[in-house]
Amino acid sequence: MKCATSLITISLIIAVSNGFSPASSLLPTCYRIPQSTRCKTRANMFTGIVEEMGTVISLEERDDMTLWDGTSGKGTELTVRGNVVLDGAYLGCSICVNGVCLTATELKDDTFKVGLAPETLRRTYLGTMQKGDRVNLERASEIGGRNSGHFVQGHVDGVGTIIDRWTDEDSLFFKVKVDPNLLRYIVPKGFVAIDGTSLTVCEVDLRPEESWFTFMLVEYTQKKIVIPGKQVGGLLNIEVDVLGKYSESALAAIMPRIEELESRVKELEQKLSRYEGN
């Protein structure tokens, strides 16, 4: 029983690391998921592999949004034209728009509408979108499916500003300035989601007066996402790797206990030192 529990635990850890269900090959036979039942469920998470570039049709502020109790309230509504992301879409499904997980409130043949909550407008730059702007789009991932990117929630942490861009042979590099409180979660060769695109961090400068990181786009990716069209001064939605935030939270929870134990060890060492001195 202990062996089975250990195998399950290991597989769940791997699942968290990849953002998907446990690797069936690591589970005992009695715990494995039948092949016929896999890959049929979508979850509200993404991979950072952009499926298509859509086009903003409109961004409207409305005062006739129907609330839960039947009354009307104010709200912001974004309409986007897409194609691939509408395949299998349904009212209430999640669609990632430039890195932001949004709920589809209206679906037509080639367009969909989503609401932008006040928190979304504060955390992202979606409130500045204009008709004709291009956006990265991705459907929610299938549980058990492959993940060629990383675990992306679509919960943007903040906005970064492009301060430089250059080419190196066929690669396009960007330098992005972000808030120091956000930069502490960004590490060289780590993951970061930029406008919903899963990318690898190149360099990081943690000095308060600098506070920037760089990333690069390979030739293929440059043609599949909206980032290459942005110049110095342009804005980018940034979502750091959630595993870093969870790790910090877990460490914060045990640090008081570790400090307490260290204090007791120090007291014991002092007592032992006095005892040996006598």
N, C-alpha and C positions, 0 to 999 in steps of 0.2 A: 504493500500500500504506500509506504514511504517513497519507493522508487517511482511509482506512478505519479504521486503528487509532485515529486521533483521534476519529472519530465513535463508535466503540465505547466508548472511554474516557469521553467526555462522557455517553453514555447510562448507563454504569455509575455514574457520579457521581450522576446524577439518580435512579437506582434506589436508591442508598444513602440519599439524602436523603428519599425517600418510603417506603422500606422494602419495595419491591417490585421485580419484574423490570424490565429495561431497557425504555424506551419504544420500541416497534417502529418507529415512524415516524422515529426518529433513526438507525436502523441501515441500512446498505446492504442492497439487496434480498437478496443471497446470505446475509445473516446474520439475516434476519427469521424470527420464529417463526410457523409456520403458525397461522392462527386456530383451526383445528380441534383443535390440541394445547394451547391455552392454558387457563388457569383450571381445571385439573383436579387440581392438586397443592396440598396444604396444607403449610404450613411452621410450625415452632414459633415463631411470632411473632404479634402481635396489633395491632389498630389503635386500641384505646382507645374504640371505639364499642360500648358495652354492648348485648348482644342481648336480655337479659332479666334479671329479678331472680328468683333462686332462693331456696330456704328450707333452712336447716340442719336436718337430721333428727337427726344425732348426731355427737358428737366423742368417740372412744374411744381409750383407751390399751390396747394389746394386747401380750401377751407370747408370742404364737404366730405371729408373722410369719415366713414361710419365707424364709430367706436363700439366697444363690447356691449354697452348698455343701450345702443340705438341712437345715442346723441351724435352730433357732428363735431369734428375737431379739425385742426390744421395739420397739414403734413406735406412732405415732399415726395414726388413720384418721378421715377426715372423710366423712360421707355427706350428700349434697345432693340436694334435689328440683329438677328442672328440666324443661324441655320443648324449647325451641328448640335448646339446645346438644346435645341427645341425637340430633338429626337428623343422621345420617351419622357418629355417634360410633362408635368401635371401641376395643377394649382396647389401651391404650398410647398413645391419642391425647392431645393436650394440651388442657386446658380452663383458661381463666383465671378464677380465683375471687377476687373482690375485689383484682384486680391481681396475683395470684400464679399463675404458670404451673405447673400440676399435672398429673400423669399419671393417667389413668383406669385403675383397677385392677379395677373391677367395674361392669357396666352392667345396669340393669333397665329396665322400661318407662318409668318417670318418675323414676328416681333413679340416681345414680352415686357411686362411692366413689373417693377419692384418698388417697394417703399423704402425711403431713406430716413431712418430714425434720427432724432437729435444727436444721439451718441455717435452714430455713423458719420454725421456731418462734422462733428467735433474732431473725430479721430482720423478722418481721411480727407482727401481733396475732391471727393465725388460731387460735392456741392458747387464746384467750379466748372463742372462739365458743360460743354456747349454742343448744340446740334452739329452733327458731322464729326465729332471727336471719335477716334477709334479706341476700343477697349478690349482687353484680354478677357476671354470667356472660357469657363470650364464647368462641366457638370459635376455634381457630387460623385464621389468614388463608389465603386462596387466593393462591398466587403468580400474579401477573399481574392480580389483581383490583384494584378501586378501594380507596383508603385515604382515608376521610373524616376520620381522626384523625391519628395520627403513628406512628412506629415504636416499638411497645411490646413489650418482651421478656417481660414477666411476671417479671422478676428484681427484686424489691423491694429498694431501697437502704436503707430505714429507715422508721421510724414517726413521724408528726407528730401533734401534739395541737392540737385546735381551741381557740383562746383567745378568739375572738369570732365572732359571726355577726349579719348584719343584712340588711334588704331595702332595695332602691332601686327603686321602682316594681315592675316584675314580675321583677326580678333578685334572686337570693339570693347574698349575699357571705359568704365565710368567711375568717378570718385564722388561719393555721396556724403554729405554732412548731416548728422543726426544728433538728437539730444543725447548728452552723455549718459543719462539714465537708461536709455535704450541701447546705446553702444556697448554697455557692459555685457550684454547677452550675445554680442556678435564676435565671433572668433575666427582667426585665419583658418581656411579650409573647412569651416563649418557651413551649415545650411542657412539660408535666409530667403524669404519669399518677398519678391519685389514686384509690385503690381500683379501679384498672383503667380509669378514665375519662380519656380524653384531654381535657385542659383547658388554657386559656391563662392564664398568670400575669399578674396585674394589677400589683401593687406588691411590692417586695422591700426589707426593711430588714436590711442586713448587719451592723449594729452588734452586737457580741457579747452585749450585755445585752438585745438585742431578738431578733434572729435569727428573723424571721418573713416570710411572704409571704402574699399574698391571691389569691383566685380567685373567680370568680362563675359562677353557673349560670343560664342563660336559662330561661324559663318551660317550654319543651318538655322540656329535659333534666331539670328538677326532678322530673318525673313518671316518669322512666325509670330512675333509679338510686337507690341506697340512701343517698347522702350527705345529702340534706335531712332525713332522720330522725335525724341525729346532732346533739347539742347541745354546748355548751362543755364541754371536758374529754374529748370523744370522740376516738377514735384513728382515724388514716387511714394506709393503706399508701401510701408515696411511692416512685415510680420516676422519677428525673430523665431528661432526654433523653440517650440513649446517645451521640448525636453529640458532645455536649459532653465526655463522658468520653474518647471516642476522640480528639478534638482535643487535649485536655490531654495524653494519652499520647503522641501524635505529636509535639507540641511539646517535651515533656520529652526525647524521644529526640534531637532536633536541637539543643537548647539548648547542650549542651557544645561542639558544633562551632561554633555561632554565637559563643559566648563566646571560643573559641580564636581564631577569625578576628578578632574585635574586638580581642583582645589583640595580635595580630600587626599589625593596622592601626595601633594606638596606638604600637607600637614603631617602625614605619616612619615615622610622623609625627614622632616624636621624633628619629629619625636624620635625616630631611629637614630638620627645624628646625635641628639642629646643623650640618648641611652648609651650609645657607643662611647661618647665622651666621658661618661661616668664610669 
